[in-house]
Amino acid sequence: MLENNPPATIRSKVRLRRAAGSLLEIFKLEKHPPTTDLRLVESEQRYQAVIENASHMIQSVRPDGTFEFVNKAWKTSLGYTDEDLANITIFAIIHPDYLDHCMADFMRAIRGETVEFLETRFLSKDGRTVPVEGSVTSRFLGEEVVATHGFFRDITERLHAREMEERAAQLEREERARYLEKMAALGKLSAGLAHELNNPAAAVQRASAGLRETLQRRDTAMRQLAGVCLDPGSWQAMEEILGQVQPDRSDPVAVSEAEGVIEAWMEDHDVARAWEYAPALAEAGINVQQLAAIANQVPATSLPAAVRWVTETLVFGESTEIIAQSSRRIAELVQAIKGYTHMDRATEHDADIHDGLENTLTILAHQLRNVDVHRQYDRSIPAIRMYGNTLNQVWTNILDNAVDAMNGMGRIVIRTGLHDDQVIVEIEDNGKGIPTEVLPRIFEPFFTSKPQGQGTGLGLDTVWRIVTQEHDGSITATSEPGRTVFHVSLPIASPSETEGAAA
């Protein structure tokens, strides 16, 4: 009976032991959870650590647009705090220009679609625009989307590098275009310069080619005259006539008439080859009275030799004068080229503005041959700081455009002056003018109103850059039919000197 029905005390102890065993098991479970639970905890911690320490920006956004969580990189990039995130939605940090596009992608993610690539702009707390790219996935609870997960990386540096590459490529294209423009301008200058050099060079060649024969004929005449022992008075009479020479080619008709009279006189006095001597004597201004004075001083048989000696001496003098003038012209052109290109100057130098203008006019003489150029110079202007030969490009481009506007003939006025420590250069032409709708754009790169193939649109862009960027000056243009004026203003002191004085 005792075994089948233990006393109450014994039954109570058994219950206590069972209860204690149960508590012990509970304690053990709490202190040492099962292996499966440990792995879940470890996995979750590892997942959180990966997210938190990822270099990419990671965000979790609920369907209503509020933030569930963001990682450290996200906060660092955009500067928002947990308190800020509790009071804003995802749409508050998206740049307004990208809001519609992002809204459409967000709705796709809410429907459970994966947005594999998204490029947008975030707004940081301090107002910066942060360009990002990434992807968006959805997190489900059953079949319901409970959040979207966005993974983004800051692409500021990449976009900056891309912009730099594009800018470098653009600069390279512009530089090449300017080089081609410069070569085209140089080609035009070279053609005109070759013509300008060819004229005096050809004159020298023609004059020098006949000098030997002229000297031979004059020496032959001199020997004939020496053979008859002319007295000093006869030589003096011939030399006096040579000293009275006054060439006048302003009236070709009068010269032609004088030539006929001289030829007839010489034929009457038995001077052979009168038709050969008459043109030179007429052009030199010799008349029959002077020839008669020679005839009175020499024997009749020596008159042809005397006329020949006088004629060949005149031809020799004219040839040497042609050679001298042509040589001076060639020297002037070479000096102008040297000054135009500043081959003998350092990159920076002080110079008279008028030297560059005159050198440019000399170089462009061929283009300006039918243009009336008026110079209104203020020679009291002090020298200014120039950079290489670049200002000559300014004058060349403006004058070249003026010649085009006048169809190669017209009137150009070049004025210089001083105003408020600025050297002023104005170049005015009486061409057709610049249309009102075109005038505001003439200094834009690659803009041209010329027909295709006749202009690159870089001439006046080059002018603007040289004046404003290299010389710290300014340039404007006004135009109406029959009057276009380019106004260039340049500081007397160089930019570096101005900055040094201010410091």
C-alpha positions as CSV (number, residue, x, y, z in Angstrom):
1,M,0.0,0.0,0.0
2,L,2.8,2.3,0.9
3,E,4.5,1.6,-2.5
4,N,1.3,2.2,-4.4
5,N,0.3,5.3,-2.3
6,P,3.4,7.1,-1.1
7,P,2.9,9.7,1.7
8,A,2.1,13.3,0.8
9,T,5.6,14.4,1.9
10,I,7.2,12.1,-0.5
11,R,4.9,13.2,-3.3
12,S,5.7,16.8,-2.6
13,K,9.5,16.2,-2.7
14,V,9.1,14.5,-6.0
15,R,7.2,17.5,-7.4
16,L,9.9,19.9,-6.1
17,R,12.7,17.8,-7.6
18,R,10.8,17.8,-11.0
19,A,10.2,21.6,-10.8
20,A,13.8,22.2,-9.9
21,G,14.9,20.1,-12.8
22,S,12.7,22.0,-15.2
23,L,14.1,25.4,-13.9
24,L,17.6,24.1,-14.4
25,E,16.8,23.0,-17.9
26,I,15.3,26.5,-18.6
27,F,18.4,28.2,-17.2
28,K,20.7,26.0,-19.2
29,L,18.8,26.8,-22.4
30,E,19.0,30.5,-21.7
31,K,22.6,30.4,-20.9
32,H,23.6,27.9,-23.6
33,P,21.1,28.2,-26.5
34,P,21.0,25.4,-29.0
35,T,23.6,25.3,-31.8
36,T,21.0,26.2,-34.5
37,D,20.1,29.5,-32.7
38,L,23.8,30.4,-32.3
39,R,24.4,30.1,-36.0
40,L,21.4,32.3,-36.8
41,V,22.7,35.0,-34.4
42,E,26.2,34.8,-35.9
43,S,24.8,35.0,-39.4
44,E,22.8,38.0,-38.6
45,Q,25.7,39.8,-36.9
46,R,28.0,39.0,-39.9
47,Y,25.3,40.3,-42.3
48,Q,25.0,43.6,-40.3
49,A,28.8,44.0,-40.2
50,V,29.1,43.5,-43.9
51,I,26.4,46.1,-44.6
52,E,27.7,48.6,-42.0
53,N,31.3,48.4,-43.2
54,A,30.6,48.3,-46.9
55,S,32.3,51.0,-49.0
56,H,29.1,51.3,-51.1
57,M,26.1,53.3,-49.9
58,I,23.3,50.9,-48.8
59,Q,19.8,51.9,-47.9
60,S,16.6,50.1,-47.0
61,V,13.4,52.0,-47.7
62,R,9.9,51.1,-46.8
63,P,7.0,51.2,-49.3
64,D,5.9,54.6,-47.9
65,G,9.3,56.1,-48.7
66,T,10.6,56.2,-45.1
67,F,14.0,54.8,-44.2
68,E,14.3,51.5,-42.5
69,F,18.1,51.7,-42.2
70,V,21.2,53.1,-44.0
71,N,24.8,52.1,-43.5
72,K,27.8,54.1,-42.4
73,A,29.1,54.9,-45.9
74,W,25.6,56.3,-46.8
75,K,25.7,58.6,-43.8
76,T,29.3,59.7,-44.4
77,S,28.6,60.6,-48.0
78,L,25.4,62.5,-47.5
79,G,25.8,63.8,-43.9
80,Y,22.4,62.9,-42.5
81,T,21.9,61.7,-38.9
82,D,19.5,59.1,-37.6
83,E,17.3,61.9,-36.4
84,D,17.3,63.5,-39.8
85,L,16.3,60.1,-41.4
86,A,13.4,59.7,-39.0
87,N,11.8,62.9,-40.4
88,I,12.4,62.6,-44.1
89,T,11.6,60.3,-47.0
90,I,13.8,59.0,-49.8
91,F,12.3,61.6,-52.1
92,A,13.6,64.5,-50.0
93,I,17.2,63.5,-50.9
94,I,16.8,63.1,-54.6
95,H,17.7,66.1,-56.9
96,P,14.5,67.6,-58.4
97,D,15.8,67.0,-61.9
98,Y,15.9,63.3,-61.3
99,L,12.8,62.9,-59.1
100,D,10.4,61.7,-61.7
101,H,12.7,59.1,-63.1
102,C,13.6,57.8,-59.6
103,M,9.9,57.8,-58.6
104,A,9.2,55.5,-61.6
105,D,12.1,53.1,-60.6
106,F,10.9,53.1,-56.9
107,M,7.5,52.1,-58.0
108,R,8.9,49.2,-60.1
109,A,10.8,48.0,-57.0
110,I,7.7,48.2,-54.8
111,R,6.0,46.0,-57.4
112,G,8.8,43.5,-56.8
113,E,10.9,44.2,-59.9
114,T,14.7,44.5,-59.8
115,V,16.1,47.7,-61.0
116,E,19.5,46.5,-62.3
117,F,21.0,49.9,-63.0
118,L,20.1,53.4,-61.8
119,E,22.0,56.6,-62.2
120,T,20.7,59.6,-60.3
121,R,21.7,62.6,-58.1
122,F,21.4,62.7,-54.3
123,L,21.3,65.9,-52.3
124,S,23.5,65.9,-49.2
125,K,22.5,67.6,-46.0
126,D,24.7,70.6,-46.8
127,G,23.2,71.0,-50.2
128,R,25.8,69.3,-52.3
129,T,24.8,67.3,-55.4
130,V,26.2,63.7,-55.2
131,P,26.1,61.7,-58.4
132,V,25.5,58.0,-57.8
133,E,24.8,54.8,-59.7
134,G,23.6,51.4,-58.5
135,S,20.8,49.0,-58.3
136,V,17.6,48.4,-56.3
137,T,16.1,45.1,-55.2
138,S,13.0,44.2,-53.2
139,R,12.6,42.4,-49.8
140,F,9.5,40.2,-49.5
141,L,7.5,38.9,-46.5
142,G,5.6,36.1,-48.1
143,E,4.4,37.7,-51.4
144,E,4.3,41.2,-50.0
145,V,7.2,43.7,-50.6
146,V,8.1,45.1,-47.2
147,A,11.2,47.2,-48.2
148,T,13.5,48.1,-51.1
149,H,17.2,47.8,-50.8
150,G,19.4,50.2,-52.8
151,F,23.1,49.7,-53.4
152,F,24.9,52.8,-54.7
153,R,28.4,54.1,-55.3
154,D,29.5,57.7,-55.5
155,I,30.7,58.4,-59.1
156,T,31.8,62.0,-58.6
157,E,35.4,61.3,-59.4
158,R,34.6,59.2,-62.4
159,L,32.3,61.9,-63.8
160,H,35.0,64.5,-63.1
161,A,37.6,62.4,-64.9
162,R,35.1,61.9,-67.8
163,E,34.5,65.7,-67.9
164,M,38.3,66.3,-67.9
165,E,38.7,63.8,-70.8
166,E,35.9,65.4,-72.8
167,R,37.3,68.9,-72.0
168,A,40.8,67.8,-73.1
169,A,39.4,66.3,-76.3
170,Q,37.4,69.5,-76.9
171,L,40.5,71.6,-76.3
172,E,42.5,69.4,-78.6
173,R,39.8,69.8,-81.3
174,E,39.7,73.6,-80.8
175,E,43.5,73.8,-80.8
176,R,43.7,71.9,-84.0
177,A,40.9,74.0,-85.6
178,R,42.8,77.2,-84.5
179,Y,46.0,75.7,-85.9
180,L,44.2,75.1,-89.3
181,E,42.8,78.6,-89.1
182,K,46.3,80.0,-88.5
183,M,47.7,77.9,-91.3
184,A,44.9,79.2,-93.6
185,A,45.7,82.8,-92.6
186,L,49.4,82.1,-93.1
187,G,48.7,80.7,-96.5
188,K,46.8,83.9,-97.5
189,L,49.6,86.1,-96.1
190,S,52.3,84.0,-97.8
191,A,50.5,84.3,-101.1
192,G,50.3,88.1,-100.8
193,L,53.8,88.3,-99.4
194,A,55.2,86.3,-102.2
195,H,53.6,88.7,-104.7
196,E,55.0,91.7,-102.8
197,L,58.5,90.2,-102.8
198,N,58.3,89.0,-106.4
199,N,57.6,92.5,-107.8
200,P,60.8,94.2,-106.5
201,A,62.8,91.0,-107.0
202,A,61.7,90.8,-110.6
203,A,62.6,94.5,-111.0
204,V,66.0,93.9,-109.7
205,Q,66.5,91.0,-112.1
206,R,65.3,93.0,-115.1
207,A,67.5,96.0,-114.2
208,S,70.6,94.1,-113.5
209,A,70.2,91.9,-116.6
210,G,70.7,95.0,-118.9
211,L,73.4,96.7,-116.9
212,R,76.3,94.8,-118.5
213,E,75.1,95.7,-122.0
214,T,74.4,99.3,-121.0
215,L,77.9,99.7,-119.6
216,Q,79.4,98.1,-122.7
217,R,77.5,100.5,-125.0
218,R,78.4,103.6,-122.8
219,D,82.1,102.6,-122.7
220,T,82.1,102.2,-126.5
221,A,80.6,105.7,-126.8
222,M,83.1,107.1,-124.3
223,R,86.0,105.6,-126.2
224,Q,84.8,107.1,-129.4
225,L,84.5,110.5,-127.7
226,A,87.9,110.2,-126.2
227,G,89.3,109.4,-129.6
228,V,88.3,112.8,-130.9
229,C,89.8,114.5,-127.9
230,L,86.7,116.3,-126.6
231,D,87.7,119.4,-124.6
232,P,86.5,119.7,-121.0
233,G,83.8,122.2,-122.0
234,S,82.1,119.5,-124.1
235,W,82.1,117.0,-121.3
236,Q,80.8,119.7,-118.9
237,A,78.0,120.5,-121.3
238,M,76.9,116.8,-121.4
239,E,77.2,116.4,-117.6
240,E,75.1,119.6,-117.1
241,I,72.3,118.2,-119.2
242,L,72.4,115.0,-117.1
243,G,72.2,117.1,-114.0
244,Q,69.1,118.8,-115.4
245,V,67.2,115.6,-115.8
246,Q,63.6,115.8,-114.4
247,P,61.7,112.7,-115.2
248,D,57.9,113.2,-115.4
249,R,55.8,110.2,-116.3
250,S,52.5,111.7,-115.0
251,D,51.4,112.5,-118.6
252,P,52.1,109.6,-120.9
253,V,50.7,111.5,-123.9
254,A,53.1,114.3,-123.4
255,V,56.0,111.9,-123.0
256,S,55.0,110.2,-126.2
257,E,54.8,113.5,-128.1
258,A,58.3,114.5,-126.7
259,E,59.6,111.2,-127.9
260,G,58.4,111.8,-131.4
261,V,60.0,115.3,-131.5
262,I,63.3,114.0,-130.2
263,E,63.4,111.1,-132.7
264,A,62.7,113.5,-135.5
265,W,65.5,115.9,-134.4
266,M,68.0,113.1,-134.1
267,E,67.1,111.8,-137.6
268,D,67.7,115.3,-138.9
269,H,71.1,115.3,-137.3
270,D,72.1,111.9,-138.7
271,V,72.0,110.1,-135.4
272,A,71.6,106.4,-136.2
273,R,69.1,104.3,-134.2
274,A,67.2,107.4,-133.1
275,W,64.1,105.3,-132.4
276,E,66.1,103.4,-129.8
277,Y,67.4,106.5,-127.9
278,A,64.3,108.7,-128.1
279,P,62.2,106.9,-125.4
280,A,64.9,107.0,-122.7
281,L,65.6,110.7,-123.4
282,A,61.9,111.7,-123.4
283,E,61.2,109.8,-120.1
284,A,64.2,111.6,-118.6
285,G,62.8,115.0,-119.6
286,I,65.5,115.8,-122.1
287,N,64.3,118.2,-124.9
288,V,65.6,119.1,-128.3
289,Q,67.1,122.4,-126.9
290,Q,69.3,120.5,-124.6
291,L,70.3,118.1,-127.4
292,A,71.1,121.2,-129.5
293,A,73.4,122.5,-126.8
294,I,75.3,119.2,-127.0
295,A,75.5,119.5,-130.7
296,N,77.1,122.9,-130.4
297,Q,79.8,121.5,-128.1
298,V,80.9,118.5,-130.1
299,P,82.0,117.8,-133.7
300,A,79.1,116.8,-135.9
301,T,80.7,113.4,-136.5
302,S,80.8,112.8,-132.7
303,L,77.2,113.8,-132.1
304,P,75.8,110.2,-132.4
305,A,78.5,109.0,-129.9
306,A,77.6,111.9,-127.5
307,V,73.9,111.2,-127.7
308,R,74.6,107.5,-127.2
309,W,76.8,108.2,-124.1
310,V,74.1,110.5,-122.6
311,T,71.4,108.0,-123.3
312,E,73.3,105.0,-121.9
313,T,74.3,107.0,-118.8
314,L,70.6,107.8,-118.2
315,V,69.6,104.2,-118.6
316,F,72.4,103.1,-116.3
317,G,71.3,105.6,-113.6
318,E,67.7,104.5,-114.0
319,S,68.7,100.8,-113.6
320,T,70.7,101.5,-110.5
321,E,67.9,103.5,-109.0
322,I,65.5,100.7,-109.7
323,I,67.8,98.2,-108.1
324,A,68.2,100.5,-105.0
325,Q,64.5,101.1,-104.7
326,S,63.7,97.4,-105.1
327,S,66.3,96.4,-102.6
328,R,64.9,98.9,-100.1
329,R,61.5,97.4,-100.7
330,I,62.7,93.9,-100.1
331,A,64.5,95.0,-97.0
332,E,61.3,96.7,-95.7
333,L,59.3,93.5,-96.3
334,V,61.9,91.4,-94.6
335,Q,62.0,93.8,-91.7
336,A,58.2,93.8,-91.5
337,I,58.1,90.0,-91.5
338,K,60.7,90.0,-88.8
339,G,58.7,92.5,-86.7
340,Y,55.5,90.7,-87.5
341,T,56.7,87.4,-86.2
342,H,59.0,88.9,-83.5
343,M,61.8,86.5,-84.5
344,D,64.3,88.7,-82.6
345,R,62.2,89.3,-79.5
346,A,61.5,87.5,-76.3
347,T,58.0,86.2,-75.5
348,E,57.2,89.3,-73.4
349,H,58.5,92.7,-74.5
350,D,57.5,96.4,-74.4
351,A,56.8,97.9,-77.9
352,D,55.1,100.7,-79.7
353,I,51.7,99.7,-80.8
354,H,52.2,101.5,-84.1
355,D,55.1,99.2,-85.1
356,G,52.9,96.2,-85.1
357,L,50.2,98.1,-87.0
358,E,52.6,99.2,-89.7
359,N,54.2,95.8,-90.0
360,T,50.8,94.2,-90.5
361,L,49.9,96.8,-93.1
362,T,53.1,96.0,-95.0
363,I,52.4,92.3,-94.9
364,L,48.9,92.8,-96.1
365,A,49.9,95.3,-98.8
366,H,48.8,93.0,-101.6
367,Q,45.2,92.7,-100.1
368,L,45.1,96.4,-99.5
369,R,46.3,97.5,-102.9
370,N,42.8,98.8,-103.8
371,V,42.0,100.1,-100.3
372,D,42.5,103.7,-99.1
373,V,44.2,103.4,-95.7
374,H,44.0,106.5,-93.4
375,R,46.3,106.6,-90.4
376,Q,45.2,108.8,-87.4
377,Y,48.0,107.9,-85.0
378,D,48.7,109.4,-81.6
379,R,52.5,109.0,-81.5
380,S,52.7,110.1,-77.9
381,I,51.2,106.8,-76.7
382,P,53.8,105.0,-74.5
383,A,55.0,101.5,-75.2
384,I,52.9,98.7,-73.8
385,R,53.7,95.2,-72.7
386,M,53.1,92.7,-75.5
387,Y,53.2,88.9,-75.7
388,G,55.1,87.6,-78.7
389,N,53.5,88.5,-82.1
390,T,49.9,87.8,-81.0
391,L,48.6,91.4,-81.3
392,N,49.7,91.3,-85.0
393,Q,47.2,88.4,-85.4
394,V,44.5,90.7,-84.0
395,W,45.2,93.4,-86.5
396,T,45.5,90.9,-89.3
397,N,42.1,89.2,-88.6
398,I,40.3,92.6,-88.2
399,L,41.8,94.0,-91.4
400,D,41.2,90.8,-93.3
401,N,37.5,90.9,-92.3
402,A,37.4,94.6,-93.3
403,V,38.8,93.9,-96.8
404,D,36.3,91.0,-97.2
405,A,33.4,93.3,-96.1
406,M,34.5,95.9,-98.7
407,N,35.0,93.3,-101.5
408,G,38.6,94.3,-101.7
409,M,38.1,98.1,-102.2
410,G,37.1,100.9,-100.0
411,R,38.3,103.0,-97.1
412,I,39.9,101.9,-93.8
413,V,40.7,104.3,-90.9
414,I,43.1,103.3,-88.1
415,R,43.0,105.4,-85.0
416,T,45.1,105.2,-81.9
417,G,44.7,107.2,-78.7
418,L,45.0,107.1,-74.9
419,H,42.1,107.0,-72.4
420,D,42.3,106.3,-68.7
421,D,45.6,104.5,-68.8
422,Q,44.3,102.4,-71.7
423,V,45.7,102.4,-75.2
424,I,42.9,102.5,-77.7
425,V,43.0,101.2,-81.2
426,E,40.1,101.6,-83.5
427,I,39.8,100.0,-87.0
428,E,37.0,101.4,-89.1
429,D,35.9,100.3,-92.6
430,N,33.1,101.5,-94.9
431,G,32.0,98.0,-95.9
432,K,28.5,96.5,-96.0
433,G,28.5,96.1,-92.2
434,I,27.6,93.2,-89.8
435,P,23.9,92.2,-89.6
436,T,22.3,93.2,-86.3
437,E,21.3,89.6,-85.5
438,V,24.9,88.4,-86.1
439,L,26.8,91.1,-84.3
440,P,26.3,89.7,-80.7
441,R,27.8,86.4,-81.8
442,I,30.9,87.4,-83.8
443,F,33.3,86.5,-81.0
444,E,31.8,83.1,-80.4
445,P,34.1,80.1,-81.4
446,F,33.2,78.4,-84.6
447,F,30.5,81.0,-85.5
448,T,30.8,82.4,-89.0
449,S,28.5,84.3,-91.3
450,K,30.6,83.5,-94.3
451,P,29.6,80.8,-96.8
452,Q,30.6,77.2,-96.0
453,G,34.3,76.6,-96.8
454,Q,35.2,80.3,-96.6
455,G,35.5,80.7,-92.8
456,T,36.1,78.5,-89.8
457,G,34.6,80.9,-87.2
458,L,37.8,81.1,-85.2
459,G,39.4,84.3,-86.5
460,L,37.5,86.7,-84.2
461,D,37.5,84.1,-81.4
462,T,41.3,84.2,-81.6
463,V,41.2,88.0,-81.5
464,W,39.0,88.0,-78.4
465,R,41.2,85.5,-76.6
466,I,44.4,87.4,-77.4
467,V,43.0,90.8,-76.3
468,T,41.1,89.7,-73.2
469,Q,43.0,86.7,-71.9
470,E,46.6,87.3,-73.0
471,H,46.7,91.1,-72.7
472,D,43.9,91.7,-70.1
473,G,42.2,94.1,-72.4
474,S,38.7,94.4,-74.0
475,I,37.3,94.4,-77.5
476,T,33.9,95.5,-78.8
477,A,32.4,96.1,-82.2
478,T,29.7,98.4,-83.6
479,S,28.3,98.2,-87.0
480,E,25.9,99.7,-89.5
481,P,25.8,99.6,-93.3
482,G,28.8,101.6,-94.4
483,R,30.5,101.8,-91.1
484,T,31.9,99.1,-88.9
485,V,34.3,99.9,-86.0
486,F,36.3,97.4,-83.9
487,H,37.4,99.1,-80.6
488,V,40.4,97.5,-78.9
489,S,41.4,98.7,-75.4
490,L,44.8,97.5,-73.9
491,P,46.3,98.4,-70.5
492,I,49.6,100.3,-70.5
493,A,50.9,98.2,-67.6
494,S,51.0,94.4,-68.0
495,P,48.6,92.3,-65.8
496,S,51.6,91.1,-63.7
497,E,52.8,94.7,-63.1
498,T,49.2,95.7,-62.0
499,E,49.0,92.7,-59.6
500,G,52.4,93.5,-58.2
501,A,51.5,97.2,-57.5
502,A,48.3,96.1,-55.8
503,A,50.2,93.7,-53.5
